[in-house]
Amino acid sequence: MITPPTVAHLPGLAAQAFGDRTALRFKRDGTWQTLDYIALAETVDQLAAGLVRLGVGPGDHVGLVAETRPEWTLCDLAIARAGAVSIPVYPTGSPEECAHVLDHAGARVVLCDTPARADAVAHAKAVDTIVVFDPDPALPHRSLDSLRVPLSDAERDRLDDLARATDESATATVIYTSGTTGRPKGCMITHANWQASCTATAALVEGLGEDEEVYLHLPLAHIMSRSIQLVALSHGVAIAYFGGDIRAVIPELAEVRPTVLPSAPRLFEKAYATVKDLPPEVVAQAVGGRIRLAATGAAPIAPEILDFFDSCGIPVLDTYGMTESSALMTANRLDERRHGTVGRPLPGVEIRIAEDGEILTRGPGVFAGYLDDPAATAEAIVDGWLHTGDLGTLDADGFLTVTGRKKDLIITSAGKNIAPAALENLLRRSPYVSQAVLIGDRRPHAAVLVTLDPETVTAWAADRGIADPLPALARHPAVRTLVQTELDRVNDHFAPATRARALAVLDHDFTVEDGTLTPSLKIRRNVVETRYAPLIDSLYS
């Protein structure tokens, strides 16, 4: 393992330490290709020199808008080598959201993967130079390959000088929040924050060895995926990138045979619904047979799913973190796990619970603040403690349980406080439910909007001779009864005053495109409540 003082030092130190070990593995034209650590460092320097030729200088903000692929990593490292600050943008965001981030950050140069993405980037007023990974020859886009030219000795010296001049306290990246309750805010993450993040994440994936491989399919704009990327490179292990089709993840796992799999709870939930009746050894082999740990976070996951994968020899470690904490704060670990919790604090992280139940954290991972927003920064960090906005409890052994979001708290007209996450999470465990949103603030009681899982509901209906498309199924009395039964089962876990007493089944799912989900797939409650206001009103009429 190497411990570079900044991200700018990482490629060169990794090349010296790990040489011709495979650094990146990726699929091109149906064939897996590799890049070793020496080639990675050379490619990064060529791209960094290309950025400098474009006029990128120390402290400049450079946008990065692309799917998870090797060029993302190479460009991210190249931005750091040029002394600049990377501004990652979720590729699933709308052109308007993309423009807001790039304009707020003042990103003059943007690197993106496709001509279509370049069109989205062009909405930003700040941008004057767009570089495309896979340009269309018929369009006037600058290609990423055009930045990669042989370096002069003077250019190499210039990059080394830029790395030496980069201080640990300098901003390395500005990562924008999901924007669940308003406009995204830019979290300034320093090189020192990245060091702290890597230290914490390394404790989660402890014991990374030379023959291991990390499979990445989560967006690299997300801080957890990016932290694991940096940890892998610091340990000299290979990173395998998914081929771009989320539906092919399971077959690709069988091909790649990774040892570490970070993913969102939804992947494990879908896999569980598909394979829960198969023998454990068959399940393990279906994902390559070598996974020694999987990590998940960002949303709750059912303990029975964790128990199942444990029985298959695939421990799925539930974690907790946020952008403002530079990724992970707590995690279940291989040698200390408690299903239903998000684990104990990782090295360097302190956790305490405020009087109102809010989770507070302190440590070297706490971000430097929000870009150009001192008021929001002062509200988030008080006396050195980051106020997460999440509610939770710590047990006697220090394991943390997250119970909901402060801003999501529902207060009924009868004065009853309801944290919606508990009921929503239980209802989402149903194989027939995709999303659930509890509403009821200033209303007489709680109600819930439910979207259907298309695969399981369609299969359930087909078994009963119902061949309707999903929109029609959402209105079918049998499906309505099915979902009501699932809700009744969940309601039994709660006191009468906190149960959902009304139900609406939507004939479509929430999506990033329609604005009801953030790019990191969190529910935008205010958008949902506004868009479905007439339907919600009808539940109380």
C-alpha positions as CSV (number, residue, x, y, z in Angstrom):
1,M,0.0,0.0,0.0
2,I,1.2,3.5,-0.8
3,T,0.1,6.7,1.0
4,P,0.4,9.6,-1.5
5,P,0.2,13.1,0.1
6,T,-2.3,14.2,-2.6
7,V,-4.2,12.7,-5.5
8,A,-1.6,14.4,-7.8
9,H,1.1,12.1,-6.4
10,L,-0.9,8.9,-6.7
11,P,-0.2,7.8,-10.4
12,G,3.5,8.2,-10.2
13,L,3.9,6.6,-6.8
14,A,1.7,3.7,-7.9
15,A,3.7,3.2,-11.0
16,Q,6.9,3.0,-8.9
17,A,5.4,0.6,-6.4
18,F,3.3,-1.7,-8.6
19,G,4.9,-1.5,-12.0
20,D,3.3,-3.8,-14.6
21,R,0.5,-5.1,-12.3
22,T,-2.9,-4.6,-13.9
23,A,-4.5,-1.4,-12.8
24,L,-7.6,-1.1,-15.0
25,R,-9.6,-3.8,-16.8
26,F,-12.4,-2.9,-19.2
27,K,-14.4,-4.3,-22.1
28,R,-13.9,-3.0,-25.6
29,D,-15.7,-4.7,-28.6
30,G,-16.6,-7.7,-26.4
31,T,-13.0,-8.3,-25.2
32,W,-11.5,-7.5,-21.8
33,Q,-8.5,-5.3,-22.1
34,T,-6.0,-4.1,-19.4
35,L,-3.8,-1.1,-18.5
36,D,-1.0,-1.6,-16.1
37,Y,0.2,0.9,-13.4
38,I,3.1,2.2,-15.5
39,A,0.9,2.8,-18.5
40,L,-1.7,4.4,-16.3
41,A,0.8,6.9,-14.9
42,E,2.0,7.8,-18.4
43,T,-1.5,8.2,-19.8
44,V,-2.5,10.4,-16.9
45,D,0.6,12.6,-17.4
46,Q,-0.2,12.9,-21.1
47,L,-3.8,14.0,-20.4
48,A,-2.6,16.4,-17.7
49,A,-0.2,18.0,-20.0
50,G,-3.0,18.3,-22.6
51,L,-5.1,20.1,-20.1
52,V,-2.3,22.5,-19.3
53,R,-2.0,23.2,-23.0
54,L,-5.7,24.1,-23.0
55,G,-5.0,26.7,-20.4
56,V,-6.0,24.7,-17.3
57,G,-4.0,25.9,-14.3
58,P,-3.8,25.4,-10.5
59,G,-7.1,25.7,-8.8
60,D,-9.2,25.8,-12.0
61,H,-12.4,23.8,-12.0
62,V,-12.7,21.1,-14.7
63,G,-16.0,19.3,-15.3
64,L,-16.2,15.6,-15.7
65,V,-19.5,14.1,-17.0
66,A,-19.4,10.4,-18.0
67,E,-20.5,6.9,-17.2
68,T,-18.3,4.7,-15.1
69,R,-15.5,3.7,-17.4
70,P,-11.6,3.8,-17.3
71,E,-11.4,7.2,-19.0
72,W,-13.3,8.6,-16.0
73,T,-10.5,7.5,-13.6
74,L,-7.7,8.6,-16.0
75,C,-9.3,12.1,-16.4
76,D,-9.9,12.5,-12.7
77,L,-6.3,11.8,-11.9
78,A,-5.1,14.0,-14.8
79,I,-7.1,16.9,-13.5
80,A,-5.3,16.5,-10.1
81,R,-1.9,16.2,-11.9
82,A,-2.6,19.5,-13.6
83,G,-3.2,21.1,-10.2
84,A,-6.8,21.6,-11.0
85,V,-10.1,20.7,-9.2
86,S,-12.4,18.1,-10.6
87,I,-16.2,18.8,-10.8
88,P,-17.9,15.4,-11.3
89,V,-21.5,15.6,-12.6
90,Y,-23.9,12.7,-12.6
91,P,-24.4,11.5,-16.2
92,T,-28.1,10.8,-15.5
93,G,-28.8,14.4,-14.6
94,S,-30.9,16.6,-16.9
95,P,-29.2,19.2,-19.1
96,E,-30.5,21.9,-16.7
97,E,-29.0,20.1,-13.6
98,C,-25.8,19.6,-15.5
99,A,-25.7,23.3,-16.4
100,H,-26.4,24.4,-12.9
101,V,-23.5,22.5,-11.5
102,L,-21.0,23.5,-14.2
103,D,-22.0,27.2,-14.0
104,H,-22.0,27.3,-10.3
105,A,-18.6,25.8,-10.2
106,G,-17.3,28.0,-13.1
107,A,-16.0,25.1,-15.1
108,R,-14.6,26.4,-18.3
109,V,-13.3,23.0,-19.5
110,V,-15.4,19.9,-19.4
111,L,-14.5,16.3,-20.2
112,C,-17.4,14.0,-21.2
113,D,-18.0,10.6,-22.8
114,T,-20.3,11.0,-25.7
115,P,-21.6,13.6,-28.2
116,A,-25.0,13.4,-26.6
117,R,-23.5,14.3,-23.3
118,A,-21.6,17.2,-25.0
119,D,-24.9,18.6,-26.1
120,A,-26.1,18.5,-22.5
121,V,-22.9,20.2,-21.3
122,A,-23.3,22.9,-23.9
123,H,-26.3,24.3,-21.9
124,A,-23.7,25.7,-19.4
125,K,-22.7,29.3,-19.9
126,A,-19.4,28.9,-18.2
127,V,-18.1,26.2,-20.5
128,D,-16.0,27.2,-23.5
129,T,-14.1,23.9,-24.2
130,I,-15.6,20.4,-24.4
131,V,-13.5,17.3,-24.8
132,V,-15.3,14.1,-25.8
133,F,-14.1,10.5,-25.1
134,D,-15.9,9.0,-28.1
135,P,-16.4,11.9,-30.5
136,D,-18.5,11.7,-33.7
137,P,-16.1,12.5,-36.6
138,A,-19.0,14.5,-38.2
139,L,-19.2,16.9,-35.3
140,P,-16.6,19.5,-34.3
141,H,-15.8,18.1,-30.9
142,R,-12.2,17.9,-29.5
143,S,-11.3,14.3,-28.8
144,L,-9.7,13.0,-25.6
145,D,-7.0,11.3,-27.7
146,S,-6.0,14.7,-29.0
147,L,-4.9,15.7,-25.5
148,R,-2.6,12.7,-25.4
149,V,0.6,13.6,-27.1
150,P,4.3,12.8,-26.1
151,L,5.5,14.9,-23.3
152,S,8.6,17.1,-23.5
153,D,11.0,17.1,-20.5
154,A,9.8,20.6,-19.6
155,E,6.2,19.4,-19.5
156,R,7.1,16.5,-17.2
157,D,9.0,18.9,-14.9
158,R,6.0,21.2,-14.9
159,L,3.7,18.4,-13.8
160,D,6.0,17.5,-11.0
161,D,6.3,21.1,-9.9
162,L,2.5,21.3,-9.9
163,A,2.3,18.2,-7.7
164,R,4.8,19.5,-5.2
165,A,2.9,22.8,-5.1
166,T,-0.4,21.1,-4.2
167,D,-1.0,21.3,-0.5
168,E,-3.0,18.8,1.4
169,S,-5.4,21.5,2.5
170,A,-6.2,22.5,-1.1
171,T,-9.5,21.5,-2.7
172,A,-9.2,18.4,-4.7
173,T,-12.8,18.1,-5.9
174,V,-16.2,19.7,-5.6
175,I,-18.9,17.1,-5.4
176,Y,-22.5,18.3,-5.6
177,T,-25.1,16.9,-3.3
178,S,-28.2,15.1,-4.6
179,G,-30.5,18.0,-4.2
180,T,-33.3,16.1,-2.5
181,T,-34.8,19.3,-1.0
182,G,-33.5,22.0,-3.3
183,R,-30.6,23.0,-5.5
184,P,-27.5,20.8,-5.2
185,K,-24.7,22.3,-3.1
186,G,-21.0,21.9,-3.9
187,C,-19.1,20.1,-1.2
188,M,-15.4,21.1,-1.2
189,I,-13.3,17.9,-0.6
190,T,-9.6,18.6,0.1
191,H,-6.7,16.3,-0.5
192,A,-6.5,15.7,3.2
193,N,-10.2,14.7,3.2
194,W,-9.4,12.2,0.5
195,Q,-6.5,10.8,2.7
196,A,-9.0,10.4,5.6
197,S,-11.6,8.8,3.4
198,C,-9.1,6.3,2.0
199,T,-7.9,5.4,5.5
200,A,-11.5,4.7,6.6
201,T,-12.4,2.9,3.4
202,A,-9.2,0.8,3.6
203,A,-10.4,-0.4,7.0
204,L,-13.6,-1.6,5.4
205,V,-11.9,-3.6,2.6
206,E,-9.1,-4.6,4.9
207,G,-6.4,-7.0,3.6
208,L,-6.6,-6.1,-0.1
209,G,-4.0,-8.3,-1.8
210,E,-2.1,-8.3,-5.1
211,D,-4.4,-10.8,-6.7
212,E,-7.6,-9.1,-5.9
213,E,-10.0,-7.1,-8.1
214,V,-12.7,-4.5,-7.5
215,Y,-15.7,-4.4,-9.8
216,L,-17.1,-0.9,-10.3
217,H,-20.5,-0.1,-11.8
218,L,-21.8,2.6,-9.4
219,P,-21.5,6.2,-10.8
220,L,-18.0,7.5,-10.1
221,A,-19.6,10.9,-9.5
222,H,-20.7,9.3,-6.2
223,I,-18.2,9.7,-3.4
224,M,-18.3,6.1,-2.2
225,S,-17.5,4.6,-5.6
226,R,-14.7,7.2,-6.0
227,S,-13.2,6.5,-2.6
228,I,-13.1,2.8,-3.3
229,Q,-11.4,3.6,-6.7
230,L,-8.6,5.5,-4.9
231,V,-8.2,2.8,-2.3
232,A,-7.8,0.2,-5.0
233,L,-5.2,2.2,-6.8
234,S,-3.3,2.9,-3.5
235,H,-3.2,-0.9,-2.9
236,G,-2.1,-1.9,-6.3
237,V,-5.1,-4.0,-7.1
238,A,-7.1,-4.1,-10.4
239,I,-10.3,-2.2,-11.0
240,A,-12.7,-3.8,-13.5
241,Y,-15.3,-1.5,-15.0
242,F,-18.8,-2.7,-16.0
243,G,-19.5,-2.7,-19.7
244,G,-22.2,0.0,-19.5
245,D,-25.3,-2.1,-19.3
246,I,-26.6,-2.4,-15.8
247,R,-28.7,-5.5,-16.9
248,A,-25.4,-7.3,-17.7
249,V,-23.8,-6.9,-14.2
250,I,-24.5,-10.4,-13.0
251,P,-23.0,-12.1,-16.2
252,E,-20.1,-9.8,-16.0
253,L,-19.4,-10.7,-12.4
254,A,-19.1,-14.3,-13.6
255,E,-16.6,-13.2,-16.2
256,V,-14.5,-10.9,-14.1
257,R,-14.6,-12.9,-10.9
258,P,-13.9,-9.9,-8.6
259,T,-13.1,-10.2,-4.9
260,V,-14.7,-6.8,-3.9
261,L,-18.1,-5.6,-5.0
262,P,-19.4,-2.2,-3.9
263,S,-23.1,-1.7,-5.0
264,A,-26.4,-0.1,-4.1
265,P,-28.9,-2.1,-2.0
266,R,-31.2,-2.4,-5.1
267,L,-28.7,-4.8,-6.8
268,F,-28.7,-7.1,-3.8
269,E,-32.5,-6.8,-3.4
270,K,-33.1,-7.7,-7.1
271,A,-30.5,-10.6,-6.9
272,Y,-32.1,-11.9,-3.8
273,A,-35.6,-11.9,-5.4
274,T,-34.1,-13.9,-8.3
275,V,-31.8,-16.5,-6.6
276,K,-33.2,-16.9,-3.0
277,D,-34.4,-20.5,-3.8
278,L,-31.1,-21.6,-5.3
279,P,-28.4,-23.5,-3.4
280,P,-25.8,-21.2,-1.8
281,E,-22.9,-22.6,-3.8
282,V,-24.8,-22.0,-7.0
283,V,-25.3,-18.4,-6.1
284,A,-21.7,-17.9,-5.2
285,Q,-20.5,-19.3,-8.5
286,A,-23.0,-17.2,-10.4
287,V,-21.1,-14.1,-9.4
288,G,-17.7,-15.5,-10.0
289,G,-17.0,-17.5,-6.9
290,R,-14.4,-15.1,-5.5
291,I,-16.3,-12.3,-3.8
292,R,-14.9,-12.1,-0.3
293,L,-16.9,-8.9,0.6
294,A,-19.5,-6.7,-0.9
295,A,-20.3,-3.2,0.4
296,T,-23.5,-1.3,0.3
297,G,-24.9,2.0,1.5
298,A,-27.0,5.1,0.6
299,A,-30.2,3.3,1.5
300,P,-31.3,0.6,4.0
301,I,-31.1,-3.1,3.2
302,A,-33.2,-5.8,4.8
303,P,-31.4,-8.0,7.4
304,E,-32.9,-11.2,5.8
305,I,-31.1,-10.2,2.5
306,L,-27.8,-9.8,4.4
307,D,-28.4,-13.2,6.1
308,F,-29.0,-14.9,2.8
309,F,-25.8,-13.6,1.2
310,D,-23.9,-14.5,4.3
311,S,-25.2,-18.1,3.9
312,C,-23.8,-18.0,0.3
313,G,-20.3,-16.9,1.6
314,I,-20.8,-13.4,0.2
315,P,-20.8,-11.0,3.2
316,V,-22.6,-7.8,2.3
317,L,-21.3,-5.0,4.6
318,D,-23.8,-2.2,5.3
319,T,-22.2,1.2,5.6
320,Y,-23.1,4.8,6.3
321,G,-21.6,8.0,4.9
322,M,-22.3,11.2,3.0
323,T,-20.5,13.6,0.7
324,E,-19.9,16.1,3.5
325,S,-18.1,13.4,5.5
326,S,-15.8,12.5,2.5
327,A,-17.6,9.1,2.2
328,L,-17.8,6.5,5.0
329,M,-18.3,7.3,8.6
330,T,-19.4,3.9,9.9
331,A,-19.4,0.3,8.5
332,N,-20.0,-3.2,9.4
333,R,-16.7,-5.1,8.9
334,L,-15.9,-8.7,8.3
335,D,-14.8,-9.3,11.9
336,E,-17.7,-7.2,13.5
337,R,-21.1,-7.2,12.0
338,R,-24.6,-6.5,13.2
339,H,-27.3,-6.7,10.6
340,G,-29.9,-4.0,10.8
341,T,-27.2,-1.4,11.8
342,V,-24.7,0.5,9.6
343,G,-21.8,-0.6,11.8
344,R,-19.4,1.2,14.0
345,P,-17.2,4.3,13.4
346,L,-14.3,3.8,11.1
347,P,-10.7,4.9,12.0
348,G,-10.5,8.7,12.7
349,V,-14.3,9.1,12.9
350,E,-16.3,10.2,15.9
351,I,-20.0,9.8,16.1
352,R,-22.5,11.1,18.7
353,I,-26.2,11.6,18.8
354,A,-27.6,15.1,19.5
355,E,-30.5,15.6,22.0
356,D,-33.0,15.7,19.1
357,G,-31.7,12.4,17.7
358,E,-29.6,13.9,14.9
359,I,-26.4,12.0,14.0
360,L,-23.3,14.2,14.4
361,T,-19.7,13.4,13.3
362,R,-16.3,14.8,13.7
363,G,-12.9,13.9,12.2
364,P,-10.4,14.6,9.4
365,G,-13.0,13.5,6.8
366,V,-15.4,16.4,7.4
367,F,-15.4,18.5,4.3
368,A,-14.1,22.1,4.0
369,G,-17.5,23.6,3.4
370,Y,-20.0,24.4,0.6
371,L,-18.6,26.3,-2.4
372,D,-19.6,30.0,-2.2
373,D,-22.1,29.3,0.5
374,P,-20.8,30.3,4.0
375,A,-24.2,30.4,5.5
376,A,-25.0,26.7,4.6
377,T,-21.5,25.8,5.8
378,A,-22.0,27.4,9.2
379,E,-25.3,25.6,9.5
380,A,-23.7,22.2,8.6
381,I,-20.6,22.4,10.8
382,V,-21.0,23.6,14.4
383,D,-18.1,23.6,16.8
384,G,-16.3,21.1,14.5
385,W,-19.2,18.7,14.4
386,L,-20.9,17.9,11.1
387,H,-24.7,17.9,11.5
388,T,-25.7,15.1,9.1
389,G,-29.5,15.8,9.0
390,D,-30.0,12.1,9.7
391,L,-31.7,10.6,12.8
392,G,-30.2,7.6,14.5
393,T,-29.3,5.7,17.6
394,L,-26.1,4.1,19.0
395,D,-26.3,0.9,20.9
396,A,-24.1,-0.1,23.9
397,D,-21.5,-1.5,21.6
398,G,-21.3,1.6,19.4
399,F,-23.2,0.2,16.4
400,L,-25.2,2.9,14.6
401,T,-28.8,2.6,13.4
402,V,-30.1,5.2,11.0
403,T,-33.8,5.8,11.5
404,G,-34.6,8.6,9.1
405,R,-34.0,12.2,7.9
406,K,-34.9,15.2,10.1
407,K,-36.4,17.1,7.2
408,D,-38.5,14.1,6.2
409,L,-40.2,14.0,9.6
410,I,-44.0,14.0,9.2
411,I,-46.1,15.7,11.8
412,T,-49.8,14.8,11.5
413,S,-52.6,17.3,12.3
414,A,-53.0,15.3,15.5
415,G,-49.5,16.2,16.5
416,K,-48.0,12.7,15.9
417,N,-44.4,12.6,14.7
418,I,-43.7,9.9,12.1
419,A,-40.2,9.2,10.6
420,P,-41.3,7.8,7.1
421,A,-38.2,5.8,6.4
422,A,-39.1,3.0,8.7
423,L,-42.4,2.1,7.1
424,E,-41.1,2.8,3.6
425,N,-38.1,0.6,4.0
426,L,-40.2,-2.3,5.2
427,L,-42.6,-1.9,2.4
428,R,-39.8,-1.8,-0.2
429,R,-38.7,-5.2,1.0
430,S,-41.7,-6.6,-0.7
431,P,-40.8,-8.2,-4.0
432,Y,-43.8,-6.5,-5.6
433,V,-42.8,-3.0,-4.6
434,S,-40.3,-0.8,-6.3
435,Q,-40.7,2.5,-4.4
436,A,-42.8,3.7,-1.4
437,V,-43.3,7.3,-0.3
438,L,-45.1,8.0,3.0
439,I,-47.0,11.3,3.1
440,G,-49.2,12.9,5.8
441,D,-47.6,16.1,7.0
442,R,-50.3,18.3,8.5
443,R,-52.9,15.7,7.5
444,P,-55.1,13.6,9.8
445,H,-53.1,10.4,9.2
446,A,-50.3,8.9,7.0
447,A,-50.9,7.5,3.5
448,V,-48.5,5.9,1.1
449,L,-47.8,6.1,-2.7
450,V,-46.4,2.8,-4.1
451,T,-44.8,2.0,-7.4
452,L,-44.7,-1.6,-8.6
453,D,-41.7,-3.8,-9.4
454,P,-42.5,-4.6,-13.1
455,E,-40.8,-8.0,-13.3
456,T,-42.3,-9.6,-10.1
457,V,-45.7,-8.1,-10.5
458,T,-45.9,-9.1,-14.2
459,A,-44.8,-12.6,-13.4
460,W,-47.3,-12.8,-10.4
461,A,-50.1,-11.7,-12.7
462,A,-49.2,-14.1,-15.5
463,D,-49.3,-17.0,-13.1
464,R,-52.9,-16.0,-12.5
465,G,-53.8,-15.7,-16.1
466,I,-53.6,-11.9,-16.2
467,A,-51.7,-10.6,-19.2
468,D,-52.2,-6.9,-18.8
469,P,-49.4,-4.4,-19.2
470,L,-48.0,-2.8,-16.1
471,P,-50.2,0.4,-16.2
472,A,-53.3,-1.7,-16.4
473,L,-52.0,-4.0,-13.7
474,A,-51.6,-1.1,-11.3
475,R,-55.4,-0.6,-11.6
476,H,-56.3,-4.3,-11.5
477,P,-58.3,-5.2,-8.3
478,A,-56.1,-8.3,-7.8
479,V,-52.9,-6.3,-7.8
480,R,-54.5,-3.6,-5.6
481,T,-55.4,-6.4,-3.1
482,L,-51.9,-7.8,-3.4
483,V,-50.2,-4.5,-2.5
484,Q,-52.8,-3.8,0.3
485,T,-51.9,-7.2,1.8
486,E,-48.2,-6.2,1.7
487,L,-49.0,-2.9,3.4
488,D,-51.2,-4.6,6.1
489,R,-48.2,-6.9,6.9
490,V,-45.9,-3.9,7.2
491,N,-48.5,-1.8,9.2
492,D,-48.5,-4.6,11.9
493,H,-45.0,-3.5,12.9
494,F,-46.2,0.0,13.9
495,A,-48.5,1.6,16.4
496,P,-51.9,2.5,15.0
497,A,-51.3,6.3,14.9
498,T,-48.2,5.8,12.7
499,R,-49.6,3.3,10.2
500,A,-50.4,4.2,6.6
501,R,-54.2,4.2,6.5
502,A,-54.6,4.9,2.7
503,L,-52.8,3.6,-0.3
504,A,-52.3,4.7,-3.9
505,V,-50.7,2.4,-6.5
506,L,-49.0,4.3,-9.3
507,D,-49.0,3.0,-12.9
508,H,-45.3,4.0,-13.4
509,D,-42.1,4.2,-11.4
510,F,-40.2,7.3,-10.2
511,T,-37.3,8.2,-12.4
512,V,-34.3,10.6,-12.6
513,E,-35.7,11.9,-15.9
514,D,-39.0,13.0,-14.5
515,G,-37.3,14.7,-11.5
516,T,-38.8,12.5,-8.8
517,L,-35.4,10.8,-8.2
518,T,-32.1,12.5,-7.7
519,P,-29.2,11.2,-9.9
520,S,-28.1,9.1,-6.9
521,L,-31.7,7.6,-6.9
522,K,-33.0,9.3,-3.7
523,I,-36.6,10.3,-3.6
524,R,-37.3,14.0,-4.1
525,R,-40.3,14.2,-1.7
526,N,-41.2,17.8,-2.5
527,V,-41.4,17.0,-6.2
528,V,-43.5,13.8,-5.5
529,E,-45.9,15.7,-3.3
530,T,-46.3,18.5,-5.8
531,R,-46.7,16.3,-8.8
532,Y,-49.2,14.0,-7.2
533,A,-51.0,16.6,-5.2
534,P,-54.5,15.9,-6.6
535,L,-54.0,12.1,-6.1
536,I,-52.8,12.7,-2.5
537,D,-55.8,15.0,-1.8
538,S,-58.1,12.3,-3.1
539,L,-56.7,9.9,-0.4
540,Y,-58.1,12.2,2.3
541,S,-61.4,13.2,0.7
